[in-house]
Amino acid sequence: MPYTNQELPADRLSPPDRRRILVIDDEADIRESLELLLTGENYIVDLAENGASGLQKFESGAYDLILLDLMMPDRSGLDVLADIRQRDTETAVFMLTAYGSVEVAVRALKSGANDYFAKPWDNEKLLIEIDRMISKGHLERENTQLKRALKQRYAFPNIVGKSERMLRLLDQVAQVAPSRATILITGETGTGKELIAKAIHAHSARADQLFVPVNSGSLPSELLESILFGHIKGSFTGAIANRKGLFETANRGTIFFDEIGTISPELQVKLLRVLQDREFMPLGSNESMRVDVRIIAATNAELKKLVDEGKFREDLYYRLNVINLNLPSLRERKEDIPLLIDHFFVRYCRENEKFLASDGRSLLAFEPEAMQILIEHNWPGNVRELENAIERAVVLTTTASVPAHVLPDHLQQASGLRISRDPNGLLAPNASLFEVVADYERRRIIEALEAANYSQTDAAEALHIPLSTLNQKIKRLNIDIKRRAG
């Protein structure tokens, strides 16, 4: 029988909970082979010997994935697929066929199949893709449910996160948004301070008025003063007409100061007056102008430290810091990384018009090694850095299973995999799936290198991978070639 198991890693982990798979195939030996393979991986497997039986089981049960034969005696797999898609657009379907033509594959994918495998298939690749697709579907459902829950609870559609830190922050945002209080948002660069400021404005009584952002650190002090308060004609060289400032533009709305710690001492005095008296004086004018503006400020600097150093006015600091919202760094909420990845996948698949399902979902998922790089990275640039990495991956990848080598070089080189081990150097019992796979891959590569007398070219050939891929894996898996070869 050509479908017996190939050699698999002995320490492969089972799925975290038992997923259901439906196999629809008219050949008994294939059904039995798949049942043996999949139950060995702790999946619950149902079998159907033809299209009619398969549809009946599909309608009476909930499945995470369907393996569907293309050619069956009662009806074609494409017809069965069409019936499945009329009822359900989310359940993953893999087509199985002995007719391995590109035309058939294209027809299957256009008809709504998620992937395509020609008989006889590689069991290891099939299992990897099944695990990837089921995990991706679970993540998408979790992300959809989370967004729906957040929308119901907070109606913050652009904020993604399920970590305790983020949920506490959103509770605070929902509480302070309706107030008139001045708010100081603190946090590292790239954590989403402007996004939170917009959420506060959108849920305030000023939501139907303007939200005006000001990048305080990108403009010279003299120019920023004119932009904020406006000027009258002739107030300085080049002032050929009256100009309305951003405070006047934002009247009855919200003005957001990013990088508030960079403004000059002179401008700090004028900003303090706006906060205290709700009025300001345009450049060159002798008359004050009253405004009703809510001020939200943000900084990645320690304002209290700047106060102690005499670089920031203490009275202004306390005026701004009526309510402080501190945004967690991405490394403090790593459980949100998979959800953010899925969110950015959808955004950039739409922008680039690639790997997008008909219902708007992204078809992309990172390979385990790539996902571990993303989970383990320290993210000094936080969500903005992650977003850039995902956009790059969408642009550069040519397959739905995104490999590690499309990630930026600094991510790949930042650190090798850290595999949990017990005092005897063996894989720790609580090691993650990523660590289990990485440990097996590391041992397999070392064996190939030793057999090839440490010729990386010969080892890559024996492992059936490109030499460049082997080099990347050697670096990622902390394999010391010089020490071992010596």
Secondary structure, DSSP 8 states (H G I E B T S, - for coil): -TT------TT----SS--EEEEE-S-HHHHHHHHHHHHTTT-EEEEESSHHHHHHHHHHS--SEEEEES--SSS-HHHHHHHHHHH-SSSEEEEEES---HHHHHHHHHTT-SEEEESS--HHHHHHHHHHHHHHHHHHHHHHHHHHHHHHHT--TT----SHHHHHHHHHHHHHTTS---EEEE--TTS-HHHHHHHHHHTSTTTTS-EEEEEGGGS-HHHHHHHHH-B-TTSSTT--S-B--HHHHTTTSEEEEETGGGS-HHHHHHHHHHHHHSEE--BT-SS-EE---EEEEEESS-HHHHHHTTSS-HHHHHHHTTEEEE---GGG-GGGHHHHHHHHHHHHHHHHT-SB-TTS-B--EE-HHHHHHHHH---TTHHHHHHHHHHHHHHH--SSEE-GGGS-HHHHHH------B-TTSSB-TT--HHHHHHHHHHHHHHHHHHHTTT-HHHHHHHHTS-HHHHHHHHHHTT--HHHHH-
